[in-house]
Amino acid sequence: MVLAWPQTFVVGEVDEQGKKLIKTAHDCLAKAIAMCKPGVRYRDVGEVITKHAQANGYVLYTRLQIITDVLCRSGVVARNLRVASWLASGFR
């Protein structure tokens, strides 16, 4: 089995908050990979990631939440939720 582990390289000075974010993201990935095996539900992996991120003071957003937030902040309002959902799904 070959595992390509993503690397994060810090350029320049990074404050403690930035270092904590990088470590938390790395830990979330490691926890998710560690639990992956046949029969594990996708949502269970997401729950582990969410709990670890929240325990470290972070909030996770879905693609739909991000897109609707961007649309609303930029003054463009989605006329209905199906449009925003379609955008979040990658136009599927």
ZIRA-V354469 format. One record per backbone hydrogen bond with DSSP energy under -0.5 kcal/mol. NH is the residue of the N-H (numbers start at 1). CO is the residue of the C=O. If there is no record, write none. Layout:
BEGIN
NH_CO, NH_CO
END
This chain:
BEGIN
4_2, 5_3, 6_4, 9_7, 10_8, 12_10, 19_15, 20_16, 21_17, 22_18, 23_19, 24_20, 25_21, 26_22, 27_23, 28_24, 29_25, 30_26, 31_27, 32_28, 33_29, 34_30, 35_31, 36_32, 36_33, 40_37, 44_41, 45_41, 46_42, 47_43, 48_44, 49_45, 50_46, 51_47, 52_48, 53_49, 54_50, 55_51, 56_52, 56_53, 57_54, 58_53, 66_62, 67_63, 68_64, 69_65, 70_66, 71_67, 72_68, 73_69, 74_70, 75_72, 76_71, 77_75, 78_76, 83_80, 84_80, 85_81, 86_82, 87_83, 88_84, 89_85, 90_87, 91_86
END
